[in-house]
Amino acid sequence: MGLLMRFRKDTQHALVSGICAGLARGFSIPRKWVRITALVLLLVMPITTIILYLIASVVLPPKSRWLD
């Protein structure tokens, strides 16, 4: 599975833009753990986390239902 196919925004299970849901799907772990990790990182390193989240929301393509 290619990197582009592995990491995509999962807008179907999104709370904000689908980044955490897409990362969880790419790493095959539950969405709640990725979201908890993102929240902890936001509390510990807010500026860095926000910048990385914004970059990921621009760079990662949305998941297409035809590719699954």
SEDO-495567 format. One record per residue (C-alpha): residue number from 0; x, y, z. Coordinates in steps of 0.2 Angstrom, whole numbers. Each point is the difference from the previous one (the first is absolute). Layout:
BEGIN
guse num: NUM&x: X&y: Y&z: Z
...
This chain:
BEGIN
guse num: 0&x: 0&y: 0&z: 0
guse num: 1&x: 7&y: 17&z: -5
guse num: 2&x: 3&y: 14&z: 11
guse num: 3&x: -13&y: 11&z: -9
guse num: 4&x: -13&y: -14&z: 2
guse num: 5&x: 5&y: -3&z: 18
guse num: 6&x: -2&y: 18&z: 7
guse num: 7&x: -15&y: 9&z: -6
guse num: 8&x: -13&y: 11&z: 9
guse num: 9&x: -15&y: -10&z: 6
guse num: 10&x: -14&y: 13&z: -2
guse num: 11&x: -13&y: -13&z: 4
guse num: 12&x: 6&y: -2&z: 18
guse num: 13&x: 6&y: 17&z: 2
guse num: 14&x: -2&y: 11&z: 15
guse num: 15&x: 9&y: 15&z: -7
guse num: 16&x: 8&y: -4&z: -17
guse num: 17&x: 3&y: -18&z: 1
guse num: 18&x: 19&y: 0&z: 3
guse num: 19&x: -1&y: -10&z: 16
guse num: 20&x: -12&y: -13&z: -7
guse num: 21&x: 11&y: -1&z: -16
guse num: 22&x: 16&y: -3&z: 11
guse num: 23&x: -9&y: -13&z: 10
guse num: 24&x: -5&y: -9&z: -15
guse num: 25&x: 17&y: 1&z: -8
guse num: 26&x: 8&y: -7&z: 16
guse num: 27&x: -14&y: -13&z: 3
guse num: 28&x: -4&y: 6&z: 18
guse num: 29&x: -16&y: 7&z: 8
guse num: 30&x: -5&y: 18&z: -4
guse num: 31&x: -2&y: 4&z: 18
guse num: 32&x: 19&y: -3&z: 4
guse num: 33&x: 5&y: 11&z: -14
guse num: 34&x: -12&y: 14&z: 6
guse num: 35&x: 6&y: -2&z: 18
guse num: 36&x: 18&y: 1&z: -6
guse num: 37&x: -4&y: 16&z: -10
guse num: 38&x: -8&y: 8&z: 15
guse num: 39&x: 14&y: -4&z: 11
guse num: 40&x: 12&y: 7&z: -13
guse num: 41&x: -11&y: 15&z: -2
guse num: 42&x: 1&y: 3&z: 19
guse num: 43&x: 19&y: -3&z: 1
guse num: 44&x: 6&y: 9&z: -16
guse num: 45&x: -15&y: 10&z: -7
guse num: 46&x: 9&y: 10&z: -14
guse num: 47&x: 9&y: -15&z: -7
guse num: 48&x: -15&y: -11&z: 0
guse num: 49&x: -11&y: 14&z: -8
guse num: 50&x: 13&y: 3&z: -14
guse num: 51&x: 2&y: -19&z: -3
guse num: 52&x: -19&y: -3&z: 0
guse num: 53&x: -3&y: 15&z: -13
guse num: 54&x: 14&y: -7&z: -11
guse num: 55&x: -7&y: -17&z: 1
guse num: 56&x: -18&y: 7&z: -4
guse num: 57&x: 7&y: 8&z: -16
guse num: 58&x: 12&y: -14&z: -6
guse num: 59&x: -10&y: -16&z: 4
guse num: 60&x: -13&y: -4&z: -14
guse num: 61&x: -17&y: -5&z: 5
guse num: 62&x: -5&y: -18&z: 0
guse num: 63&x: -9&y: -5&z: -15
guse num: 64&x: -14&y: -13&z: 2
guse num: 65&x: 5&y: -8&z: -17
guse num: 66&x: 18&y: -4&z: 6
guse num: 67&x: -6&y: -11&z: 14
